[in-house]
Amino acid sequence: MADNIQQMYEKARAAFKIIEYWPQDKVDEMCAAVGWELQKEETAKKLARLAVDESGIGVYEDKVHKIQNKTRGIMRDMVGAKTCGLIEEDTEKGLRVYAKPMGVIANVVPCTNPESTVCCLSLSALKCRNAMIVSPHPRTQGSSYLTVEHIRKALRKVGAPEDLMQCIKETSKEKTVELMKNCDFAIATGGAALVKVVYAAGKPCHTVGAGNVVSIIDDTVDLPSTAAKIVKSKTANNSASCSSENAVAIEEAVYDDMIEALKAEGGYMCSDEEREKLRSYMWPDGKTLNRDIVAKPALYIAENAGIKVPEGTRFLMVIGQKVGAEDRFSGEKISLVLTVWKWTDFSEIVERTGRILKFSGEGHSVSLHSTNDDRRIELALKTNVGRVNCNMPHAAANSGSWFNGQPTTDSLGCGSWAGNMTTDNINWRQFLNFTWLSIPVPEHIPSDEELFGDYLAKWGRD
C-alpha cells in the first residue's frame, strides 16, 4: 500500500544501516552526485515550474535561481567538513571526538519552498550519513516528490541505496504526525502552529519560527542604492521568503528622500483610505492573514483590495501606526506589502523593533543599512534575533549567499525566543551525534589561587 509510514521507515532504516559506517570520501561522492543532479539547469527548471504551478505562488525565474544557488551554496559549505569517524582530537586532554549519524529524519516541508527546502536538508542529512523521509505540504506534494525522485536517481548512479530518500506521495496531517513519531529525528520548516505539532510528536527535532524583518535605515547610507537592495529582496519570488523585509524604519532626516527612492523602485504609498481597504482584504476577520495574498503580484493584491495603482507597481507601502495586534501591518505579511516607520533616536527604534518582533517574528532576523559600526553592535546586542544583516538585500543574504558568510539553508532557527532548539542557520551541523572517547591524563587538581585568585585577593577567605 502506498505511503505505509511504518514500511517507509523500515526501508529507510535498512538503507541507513548500509551507509552507517561509510568513510568520508564515499559519503562526499554521494553528496556530490546529489548536488550535481539538483543544480542542473534542466532539473531546477522542472522543479521550479511544478512548484509555481502547484502552489500558485512565487516567481518561476526566481525559483530556478534559488534551487541552483541553494544547492551550490550547501555544497560550498560542506567542502572539507568532517562528518564521519574521528573529527577532533585533543591529546593534552586525552579526548577524541567521533561523529555519528542520527538515523532516519522526518522532513516536514512548506509550500513556499517545496523543492529548495528538500534540496538543502537532504544534502545536509546525507553528508552526515542519515536517511530522510519527506512530508510535503498538501498544496505542493508533486514538487517535493519530484525533487526526491531526482535525488534517488543520483543515489542510484553512485551505488548508494535510493531508499535513503523517500517522500510521502499523498500527504495528510495524520501521516505527518505518524512519520514524526516513527522517525529518529524531525526537522519542520514552518510557523508557530507547526512547532507545536512537531513537539507533540515526542521526538527530538529542529523547528523554525516566523519572520518579520524590520530593515532600519539611517542617514549614513546612499539612499538610491539602499532602496534598490531592499526592493530586490522584497520582490524576489513575490516576497514568499520569511527573510523578506516586512517593514522599513527610516531616520527622519532622510525619510522623505528614502520614500521617493522606494517609489522610484516601483513602490506605491497607500493613502489612509487605501490602507484601510488593504487591511480589510488582508485580514478579513481582523486577525487571520488572507492566504490568497501570499506571494502574489502587487497588482493582483491592489486590484482585489479595490486600490488603483499605476502599471509597473512592484510593491505597496503603508504607514505603520501601532505595534501589536491593534495594527496587523506591524506583523509578518509574506506579501508585497511593506510597512513604513519613522524614527529620530536609534536606541528608541531598536527598542521599538524589539516590540515589533515580540508581536511577530522574535528570534528570526533584522536588517540595518548604516555605516556606523556602533549601531550595528547595538542592534545585535539588544535585539532577540539569530541574524543581523547589514547593508545587503536581506532575503538574499539571510540564508546564505555568495557575498556574505551566513551558512546556506532554507530553514532558519529562531532559538528559545520562538520555541526552537537553535538560532543557527540549520545545515549539516544539526544532523550529527557525537561520541567522546576519553583516556587518562596526568592528574591535575587546580589550587584555590587558580580558581578563585582574583576574588580572594579582593575579598579574602571569610
Long-range contacts (C-beta under 8 A, 24 or more apart in sequence): 2-169, 2-170, 3-168, 3-169, 3-170, 3-175, 5-168, 5-175, 5-178, 5-179, 5-182, 6-182, 8-133, 8-166, 8-168, 8-179, 9-104, 9-133, 9-179, 9-182, 9-183, 11-163, 11-166, 12-104, 12-131, 12-132, 12-133, 12-163, 12-164, 12-166, 13-103, 13-104, 13-131, 14-161, 14-163, 15-131, 15-161, 15-162, 15-163, 15-164, 16-101, 16-103, 16-104, 16-129, 16-130, 16-131, 16-164, 18-161, 19-129, 19-160, 19-161, 19-164, 20-101, 20-129, 22-84, 22-129, 23-84, 23-85, 24-82, 24-83, 24-84, 24-85, 27-83, 27-84, 27-126, 27-127, 27-129, 28-78, 28-127, 29-158, 30-126, 30-155, 30-158, 30-160, 31-75, 31-78, 31-123, 31-126, 31-127, 32-75, 33-154, 33-155, 33-157, 33-158, 33-160, 34-122, 34-123, 34-126, 34-151, 34-154, 34-155, 35-71, 35-72, 35-74, 35-75, 35-123, 36-154, 37-150, 37-151, 37-153, 37-154, 37-157, 38-67, 38-71, 38-119, 38-123, 38-147, 38-150, 38-151, 38-154, 39-67, 39-68, 39-71, 39-72, 39-75, 41-68, 43-67, 43-150, 44-68, 46-146, 47-115, 47-143, 47-146, 47-147, 47-150, 48-115, 50-115, 50-142, 50-143, 50-146, 51-114, 51-115, 51-140, 51-143, 54-111, 54-114, 54-139, 54-140, 54-141, 54-142, 54-143, 55-111, 55-112, 55-114, 55-139, 55-140, 55-143, 57-111, 57-112, 57-238, 57-240, 57-294, 57-295, 57-296, 58-112, 58-237, 58-238, 58-240, 58-295, 59-236, 59-237, 59-238, 62-236, 62-237, 62-238, 63-115, 63-116, 63-237, 66-113, 66-116, 66-237, 67-115, 67-116, 67-119, 69-401, 69-402, 70-116, 70-119, 70-120, 70-399, 70-400, 70-408, 70-409, 70-410, 71-116, 71-119, 71-120, 71-123, 73-400, 73-401, 73-402, 73-408, 74-119, 74-120, 74-123, 74-124, 74-408, 74-409, 74-427, 75-123, 76-408, 77-400, 77-407, 77-408, 77-427, 77-428, 78-123, 78-124, 78-127, 78-428, 81-127, 81-428, 83-127, 83-128, 83-129, 83-428, 83-432, 84-129, 92-441, 93-441, 94-438, 94-439, 94-440, 94-441, 95-436, 95-437, 95-438, 96-436, 96-437, 97-434, 97-435, 97-436, 97-437, 98-434, 98-435, 98-436, 98-437, 99-128, 99-432, 99-433, 99-434, 100-432, 100-433, 100-434, 100-435, 101-128, 101-129, 101-130, 101-431, 101-432, 101-433, 102-128, 102-130, 102-184, 102-185, 102-431, 102-432, 102-433, 103-130, 103-131, 103-183, 103-184, 103-185, 104-130, 104-131, 104-132, 104-133, 104-182, 104-183, 104-184, 104-185, 105-130, 105-131, 105-132, 105-133, 105-183, 105-184, 105-185, 105-186, 105-187, 105-431, 106-132, 106-133, 106-135, 106-176, 106-179, 106-180, 106-182, 106-183, 106-185, 106-186, 106-187, 106-188, 106-203, 107-132, 107-133, 107-134, 107-135, 107-186, 107-187, 107-188, 108-135, 108-176, 108-180, 108-186, 108-187, 108-188, 108-189, 108-190, 108-194, 108-198, 109-134, 109-135, 109-136, 109-137, 109-140, 109-144, 109-189, 110-137, 110-189, 110-190, 111-137, 111-138, 111-139, 111-140, 112-240, 112-241, 112-242, 112-294, 112-295, 112-334, 113-189, 113-240, 113-241, 113-410, 114-140, 114-143, 114-144, 114-147, 115-143, 115-144, 115-146, 115-147, 116-410, 117-189, 117-410, 117-411, 118-144, 118-147, 118-148, 118-151, 118-167, 119-147, 119-410, 120-408, 120-409, 120-410, 120-411, 120-427, 121-187, 121-410, 121-411, 121-426, 122-147, 122-148, 122-151, 122-165, 123-428, 124-409, 124-426, 124-427, 124-428, 124-430, 124-431, 125-428, 125-431, 126-164, 126-165, 127-428, 127-431, 128-428, 128-431, 128-432, 130-164, 130-185, 130-431, 131-163, 131-164, 131-165, 131-166, 132-164, 132-165, 132-166, 133-166, 133-167, 133-168, 133-179, 133-183, 134-165, 134-166, 134-167, 134-168, 135-168, 135-171, 135-175, 135-176, 135-179, 135-180, 136-167, 136-168, 136-171, 137-171, 138-171, 138-172, 141-168, 141-169, 141-170, 141-171, 145-169, 173-197, 177-201, 180-205, 185-431, 187-411, 187-426, 187-430, 189-410, 189-411, 192-418, 192-419, 195-418, 195-419, 195-420, 199-419, 205-421, 206-411, 206-413, 206-420, 206-421, 206-422, 206-426, 206-430, 207-413, 207-419, 207-420, 207-421, 208-242, 208-411, 208-412, 208-413, 208-414, 208-418, 208-420, 208-426, 209-361, 209-362, 209-363, 209-364, 209-412, 209-413, 209-414, 209-417, 209-418, 209-419, 209-420, 210-242, 210-332, 210-360, 210-361, 210-364, 210-414, 210-418, 211-241, 211-242, 211-243, 211-244, 211-246, 211-332, 211-361, 211-364, 211-365, 211-412, 212-246, 212-247, 212-331, 212-332, 212-356, 212-357, 212-359, 212-360, 212-361, 212-364, 213-243, 213-244, 213-245, 213-246, 213-247, 213-361, 213-364, 213-365, 213-366, 213-367, 213-394, 213-398, 214-245, 214-246, 214-247, 214-248, 214-249, 214-341, 214-353, 214-356, 214-357, 214-366, 214-367, 215-245, 215-247, 215-248, 215-249, 215-366, 215-367, 215-368, 215-369, 215-394, 216-248, 216-249, 216-343, 216-349, 216-350, 216-353, 216-366, 216-367, 216-368, 216-369, 216-370, 216-379, 217-248, 217-249, 217-250, 217-251, 217-254, 217-258, 217-369, 217-370, 218-251, 218-254, 218-346, 218-368, 218-369, 218-370, 218-372, 218-375, 219-251, 219-253, 219-254, 220-370, 220-371, 220-372, 221-369, 221-370, 221-371, 221-391, 223-254, 223-257, 223-258, 223-261, 224-261, 224-264, 226-258, 226-261, 226-369, 226-391, 227-258, 227-261, 227-262, 227-264, 227-265, 228-265, 229-369, 229-391, 229-392, 229-393, 230-262, 230-265, 230-369, 230-393, 230-394, 231-262, 231-265, 231-266, 231-267, 231-314, 231-315, 232-393, 232-396, 233-393, 233-394, 233-395, 233-396, 234-315, 234-336, 234-338, 234-395, 235-266, 235-314, 235-315, 235-336, 236-393, 236-395, 236-396, 237-295, 238-295, 238-296, 238-297, 238-335, 238-336, 239-295, 239-315, 239-333, 239-334, 239-335, 239-336, 240-294, 240-295, 240-334, 241-395, 241-399, 242-332, 242-334, 242-364, 242-412, 243-364, 243-365, 243-394, 243-395, 243-398, 243-399, 243-412, 244-334, 244-394, 244-395, 245-338, 245-367, 245-394, 245-395, 246-331, 246-332, 246-333, 246-338, 246-339, 246-361, 247-320, 247-330, 247-338, 247-339, 247-340, 247-341, 247-356, 248-338, 248-339, 248-340, 248-341, 249-340, 249-341, 249-342, 249-343, 249-349, 249-352, 249-353, 250-340, 250-341, 250-342, 250-343, 251-342, 251-343, 251-344, 251-346, 252-342, 252-343, 252-344, 255-342, 259-317, 259-340, 262-317, 262-338, 265-314, 266-298, 266-312, 266-313, 266-314, 266-315, 267-313, 267-314, 267-315, 267-316, 267-317, 267-338, 268-298, 268-302, 268-309, 268-310, 268-313, 268-315, 268-316, 268-317, 269-317, 269-318, 269-319, 269-340, 270-307, 270-316, 270-317, 270-318, 274-305, 274-307, 275-318, 275-319, 275-329, 277-305, 277-306, 277-307, 278-305, 278-307, 278-316, 278-318, 278-337, 279-328, 279-329, 280-305, 281-305, 281-306, 282-328, 282-333, 282-335, 282-337, 283-328, 286-328, 287-325, 287-328, 289-328, 289-333, 289-334, 293-333, 293-335, 293-337, 294-334, 294-335, 295-334, 295-335, 296-335, 296-336, 297-336, 298-336, 301-335, 301-336, 301-337, 323-352, 323-355, 323-356, 323-359, 324-355, 324-359, 325-359, 330-356, 330-359, 330-360, 331-359, 331-360, 331-361, 332-360, 332-361, 346-375, 346-378, 347-378, 350-378, 350-379, 350-382, 350-383, 351-382, 353-379, 353-383, 354-382, 354-383, 354-384, 357-383, 357-384, 357-385, 358-384, 362-414, 362-417, 362-418, 363-413, 363-414, 363-415, 363-416, 363-417, 363-418, 363-420, 363-423, 364-412, 364-414, 364-418, 365-389, 365-394, 365-398, 365-412, 367-392, 367-394, 384-415, 384-417, 385-414, 385-417, 385-423, 386-412, 386-413, 386-414, 386-415, 386-423, 386-424, 386-425, 387-412, 387-425, 399-425, 400-425
